[in-house]
Each structure stands twice: as C-alpha cells, then as structure tokens.
Amino acid sequence: MMTALDTSIPDQDLATGPTRCRHCGDACRSGAVTSPSGVFCCAGCESVYLLLHAHGLADYYRCEIAPGVSQRQTAGAPDQRFAALDDEAVASRFVTRFGNDLSRVTFSIPALHCASCLWLLERIWRVESGVTRSEAHLLHRSVTVEFKPSRTGPRRIAERLAALGYEPVIDAEALATPVPRVRRRLYLRLGVAGFAFGNVMLFSIPRYANGAPLEPFFQAMFDALNVLFALPVLLFSAADYFRGAWRSARTRTITLDAPIAIGLAALFGRSLFEIVTRTGEGFLDSFTGLVFFLLIGKLFQQKAFDRLAFDRTARSFLPLSVVVERGPDAVLTPIDRLRAGDVVVLRHNEVVPADGVLLDEDGAIDFAFVTGEQAAVQRHRGDIVIAGGRVVGRTLRLSLARPVSHSALARLWTHPVFAAPKRVWLDDVLAHFGRWFTVAALMLAAGGAMWWWPDARRAVEVATAVLIIACPCAFTLAAPLTLGTAMGALGRAGIFLKSPAVALDLSRVTAVAFDKTGTLTTSGRETSVRFHGRTGDEARLIGRLAAQSSHPVSRAIAGAISGGDGIDDVIEVAGLGLRGTVDGRAVVLGSAAFIGAVTAHHVPAIAGVTWAAIDGDLPQPIEATTPERPGAAAAATAVARDHETWLLSGDDAAAERRWSAVFGERMRFRQSPEDKLDAIREWQARGHRVLMVGDGLNDAGALAAADVGIAVSDSTACLVPACDAIIAGDRLPQLDAVLAYARRARTVIVLCFAVSIVYNVGGLALALTGRLTPLATAILMPVSSLTIVGLSAGLMRRGPRLEPRP
Amino acid sequence: MSVIALLIGAGGLVAAGFLFAFAWAVSAGQFDDTTSPPVRMLFDDDHSEDANVQPRL
C-alpha cells in the first residue's frame, strides 16, 4: 500500500495572508496563474479546475474550501507512465472481471484525504464514459472503479484520475487493499463474547441477589444456560489465546497469552466442575466478561494499524514498465521481463530501473534518490548508470548490464538490516513479563495448594482461584489503550506511527541522528539562488544563458526564464559550465575551474557557489542554496537538550558552518548509505538507542538500522523508505514535543501496571485464604479492567499536548 | 413461576436473532469501512443541470 500524507492548508486565515490557490489552497508564489476563473498556484491546478467545471463537477469546491492537491510536483511527470496498464499481465494485478463486459479496478490514491475527494472520485462516470460506478475508501485511500472493458480500460481510468489531480500509484509494489478478514473475525468474536457476557450475567444475578442457591429447577436451568452460552466463548471467542499459548509453549517463548490461557482454562474448568457436581454456581459470568474485555483491548490494538501500512521495498521506487528498443520497434516492457543487454529508452523524469551502460554521448542523471546529493551528475557514453537515478533533460538510451533484481538499488535492500524484523521493546517487555508472570502464578498456585493439603478439595479450590485471579487482563489492556491513544494523537499532529509500539520505542531514545538534505533543509527542487555583485539586468542576462543548459544548477539560476532569442554561440562543457553571447554580450557561467580556464581569472572553488563573468569582467559568485526547513534548527537544538544529536549528510561539508552551531563537532559529511548505517550501528554499540530522522532512499539503511526511523515527507504522493514513522515536513519543529509525549505515554503505562499489580495482590490474598467467591470475582475483574481504561484515558488527556495540524 | 422459563426461552431467541443480524452485518462488510459512509451520506443529490455551465467567481 502507498504511504500518504495530507498536504496541509497553511495556518494563516484564507482571507488574509498571501493569495491562495483556488484549487489547492496553497500560497501562490512564482509560477502562479491568474485567469478569469481565479488565481491558481500552478497551471496544473488551473487545468484540474477547468476540467471539473467542464463536466459539471463544480460542487467539488463546495464540500470543502480549496480541497484539491497541488499539481506543482506532478508537472513534468512522463506522459506514458500508465502505459504499462495496457499490458494484460500488469493490468491483471489491478483488474478483476466480474461480469459480462464488466470489470473492476482498484487503485491506491495517496491524495485521497477529504470529503471533497470522496465526492469527486465517486463521480468519475461523469468524466469517463464506460465507467459504471466507483467507490472511494477514505481509510485505505483507494478507489474501486467498475467499468465496461469494451468502452474504456484501466489505463484511461488511471489517466483520468491523474488529470483530476488524483494520481494513482502504479508501481511494482502497489497492490489493491485486501478486505480486512482478520478484522471481521475479531468483530464476530467480540459480538459473541458480548452476547454471552450479557446473558450469563442476567442468569447469575438472581443467585447473587438471593444469597443462596435458587429453587432446584431454576438453578439447574440457569446453570445449563450459562454453560451453553459460555461454550462458544471458550471455543470461538477465546480461541486465539489458547492457540497463542500453545504456540508459545512449543517455541518456548512465553508471551502474555500463556497466563491468560491458563487463567481462562482454570475459570472454565472449575466452573464446569462446580456446576456438574452441584457444589457451586461457577465463575462463568467472570469468564465471559474477561474474554469480552480482552477482545476490546485487542480491537483497539488492531484499529491503530488501520491508518497506514508502510513497508516499502526498492521496487516501489521503480516504474512498472519501460520502453525497450527491439529492432526498429519500441516496446513497452514490464521491468520484471527486462534482461541484460536490453536497450531501454528513458525520457525526462523517468527512473532508471536497472544498472546499465549509457549509449548516448552524454546525459544528466539525478541520483538524489539513491545518494541524497542534490546536483545532477553528468554521464558520458560508456559510463555505468545505476538503478534509481532519474533522467534530467534529454532522453537517454541505456544498455542494461543486469536484470532489475541484481541492480545496485536492489542490493541495498538485500542488506541483512532489512531482513530481520526490528526488535520492538514492547514485545521484549511482554515476553519477559509473561514468563515471569506465568512462573510466579504457577508457583503461587502450587504453594497455596500445598498449604491447604491434605484438604484436597480446598487445595484445588485455592490453586484454581490463584490462577483465575492472576490472569493479567488489566495488563493486556494498559498497553494497547495507552499506545493507541498516543498513536491517534500523534497522527492528528502529523506524525504517523507504523504501529502503536513505536511510541514506546520513541520514549527510550537516547541519541538522535539527522540527515541534512530533505530533512533539515527542504528538498532540492526549491533551490534558492542569490546573485552577488550583479544588477538585475545582469542577473537576467546570466539567467537567459543558464536557460540553455539542462544542468540542475543552471535550471535553478534560470528560474522561470526560458527561450533562446538573442543568444548565440553557446558552448557547454557538460557538468562544468557554459558560455555564449546574450544580446551581444559575452557571458560565462560555471564552476571555478571552468571560469579559470575561460577567463583567466582565478576564483576559489566553494561548494554551492557558481561563478559568472560578463564581457570579461571580474567573475562574481552566485550562491545556490536549498533553504532550511522552517524551525528545523530550533527542533534539533531542542532535541539536543536531552539527547545526543548528530548530523549525517550525504553532501559535502559546504553547510558545515551553518550547522556547527547546532551540532558542534557531531557532524559527518559525504556519508554513503552504508556509512550512515554503520554510524548508527556504531552508536548502538556504545549503548545508545538511536532515532534516525531522514528522507529518501539514501537513508533507508540507516532508518532500518536505527531503533526508530522517522521519515520526513513533504508531499502527498511521496515515497517513503523503510521506516517506523513518518513526520510531515512542516511538523518537524514538533519533534521534541513528540518525544516528550512518548515518554509520557510510557509513564502512564507503568502507572497502569502498578495499579493492576495492586488489584492482583489484593485478589491473591483472597484466593490464597480460600475466600475468592464467584461474586467477589465478578466484581473485581471488571472493576480492575475499568480502572485501567479510566486511568489510561484520563492521564493521556492531561499533561503536555501536541498541537494538532490545522 | 414456570412461565419464566418460557419467557427466558423467548428472550434468548430474540437475542440470538440480533446476534445473527450482527454476524450477517459483519460478514457483509458493513464494519470494514467506518469512515467513508458517514461522509458520503452528507452529500447533496447531484445538480446535473449545472453541467457545462461556465465557472463563476
């Protein structure tokens, strides 16, 4: 499944502040479009707006204010990106045929986030004839479209969705969301347990109220009915606990399932014995109630997993298919069928699927995905280009050296760090606790029985009473309730956890490592350019020359300038610089070495600085920097108060001075993905529990190796590598508050544990003295569980709060 | 008093009926998605006459 985050509407009121895009509500900056319909942040948003109006779908803008998703990032996506859906084999992963000329296709739509989205996506039939029906799913962010294959197809539908601003995820990993069968079964189990609990309680109360056995006829009938109701609870509702206990006994790893199963078995066994031998009324009300409460805790635990499922592998970064030259034809081929020796054709913005050799003279490739370095790299004929690079500018032809599964990108994923599932502290604690608890309960039961021996009846009663009261129901409720609440609150604040247990791991972090590019700074696309010592006119001359190059720095310098009028004699030395005449003036632009060679002026080589000379004057620097994420430095400083913080950057040390104020000496530059991973391992070896905050594929190893990996994500459709949590880019300043909140959740759990121990000790005192009556159990069991629920909910509501996202 | 036995039997049947209704609802998928339907029901009916009307400001 695809990972997705809302693009937030910035916090200023829509009425004040900068002009907001009519479609997506983003602030309109450079590249904004003003048309009779309103102001849009980009041409993409305007075209979606016009398309909706043309099809009578303007109500989209009435459900919510500016509900759209900004189209700025999608501009320049390859036109052919959905062509793979024409291939039967590929399409069959998304499409099912269910009738005569009727098919169903399910797409994952990360941008799906609000009522307006739902409204629009269920009206696709207005836009695409041949669509009969569509149903959107807010929780799973997916849409299922039913269509007539004779009139339309999955590719056209995908293109339509993309045109409406809801780009479906068609990558090698994207799959339709399966129906949650586990969840349905849990609901059924809960329903049966609740039904039995209510009825058994009803038949038990007369006996309690009477203070003595009822008339024999009624007592026998009620007892029989109780057993009848309790049986499905034992066999169906509580089956998972017995299965879990059996599994843990076989693998000798005791979990909390073991004492629960023992307690449940003791409860039911003793009740049945008492009822059959007519020696008592049994504990069946407590038994059914206990299962009911346990299952509520389990439902809570599962609900928390609803929001996101985000396991990514290398393949989800790759396209579904690429164009392969076979003789004179260009054939679209799924990447699984690529072989060494195939010649693939990659257009601007397409991702290299497997390692290959460049066949063209030269070309620019952006490896930001793999290495984290911002600048595109020039490659020449015969150079190896590794998978994961993104083609910039000219279309390139590559002869593949290996199939996809053997490429460098896939190899990173075969690193053992991705193979072993991460250790979750909660599991360790529960396993440890479960073992201790089971042993203690069994020993206490045996001790109690020995004490009352040779009164065999009393001995058995005491032993079963101990096992019943030791059943750790309150314990099993404390963690899922508290962590589930924490996960929900964090989600509303823009931090999405992979599982509730991550909150507990976050609370134990002692060292925090930050990636630089994309994490502390914004991603490379928003490079800002500063001209030094140039007038506006001169800067424009340089910009017009820069527009002739496809190098990313040149593109940043050119900004919105395009076109080649008045420019002559352009000579570009790829990767170094270019020269030419602009309106009759000689302009030279490039690196220090290039300037030195062309103008004979010697200028220092400074990272992040490009030089330009006009008509042979003294070269002046142009600074191209990616802006710092607002509040990022402050966030790192705040975290540094309680944690050891490090900077791990794939870039060169150009930014060293800027960040030394925050990190001091604790900075490492030019780190490869493996270096980052090793650095994390090194700190762990020193006894640290490390939190890695990063983005992009180059951090994937470090994110997986760290005790907790948080990926920073800016856009809705962003791909996030293997990580435990995702934080929205604008929420990074909240990081310290997040850690404080996680620590608080841990305190609450510890408190709940303490309280339930008090209950258990009290209950054990009753059990060991042989005074644990069915009535006492029927009161003690729900009261202790409810205390834990109340305590967890009450304490989590107080204390430090997380600001929810606007 | 033995009429109570009859009443209990009848009550149990009614309760079992509801349990089966619940089981049917779960297996029919009514609990699969609890976020979209409450949003969907708030939509107005389509104003299809709006089609092809020029965007207004």
Boltz contact constraints between the chains, C-beta under 6 A:
constraints:
  - contact:
      token1: [A, 37]
      token2: [B, 55]
      max_distance: 6.0
  - contact:
      token1: [A, 53]
      token2: [B, 55]
      max_distance: 6.0
  - contact:
      token1: [A, 56]
      token2: [B, 50]
      max_distance: 6.0
  - contact:
      token1: [A, 56]
      token2: [B, 51]
      max_distance: 6.0
  - contact:
      token1: [A, 115]
      token2: [B, 39]
      max_distance: 6.0
  - contact:
      token1: [A, 118]
      token2: [B, 39]
      max_distance: 6.0
  - contact:
      token1: [A, 119]
      token2: [B, 43]
      max_distance: 6.0
  - contact:
      token1: [A, 137]
      token2: [B, 33]
      max_distance: 6.0
  - contact:
      token1: [A, 137]
      token2: [B, 36]
      max_distance: 6.0
  - contact:
      token1: [A, 138]
      token2: [B, 35]
      max_distance: 6.0
  - contact:
      token1: [A, 138]
      token2: [B, 36]
      max_distance: 6.0
  - contact:
      token1: [A, 139]
      token2: [B, 33]
      max_distance: 6.0
  - contact:
      token1: [A, 139]
      token2: [B, 35]
      max_distance: 6.0
  - contact:
      token1: [A, 180]
      token2: [B, 32]
      max_distance: 6.0
  - contact:
      token1: [A, 184]
      token2: [B, 26]
      max_distance: 6.0
  - contact:
      token1: [A, 187]
      token2: [B, 26]
      max_distance: 6.0
  - contact:
      token1: [A, 187]
      token2: [B, 31]
      max_distance: 6.0
  - contact:
      token1: [A, 188]
      token2: [B, 23]
      max_distance: 6.0
  - contact:
      token1: [A, 188]
      token2: [B, 26]
      max_distance: 6.0
  - contact:
      token1: [A, 191]
      token2: [B, 22]
      max_distance: 6.0
  - contact:
      token1: [A, 195]
      token2: [B, 19]
      max_distance: 6.0
